[in-house]
Amino acid sequence: MSRRCELTGKGVLTGNNVSHAKNRTRRRFLPNLNDVTLLSDALGRSFKFRISAAAMRSVDHRGGLDSFLAKAKEGDLSPAAAKVKKDIAAAQSAA
């Protein structure tokens, strides 16, 4: 399983550990990923995603999964999240 947020595309970054003596060794900065279940109001069901803590705050700030995915860029989403976005858009246009 990749270390990438399914909603924002946030992934692993690399950098250096720098000691007091300025010795540099390579390191990885991992995203803070959590397995969460988010509820879609338009579809009336829940979806499991592996998203970052920052994405969780963004979903809450925008008012839920439906409104977050409406504004999300297609390139940042995982294939599963893109399918959910398409299903939500279809359900909202039909209603």
Order of alpha helices (4+ residues) and beta strands (2+ residues): beta-beta-beta-beta-alpha-alpha-alpha
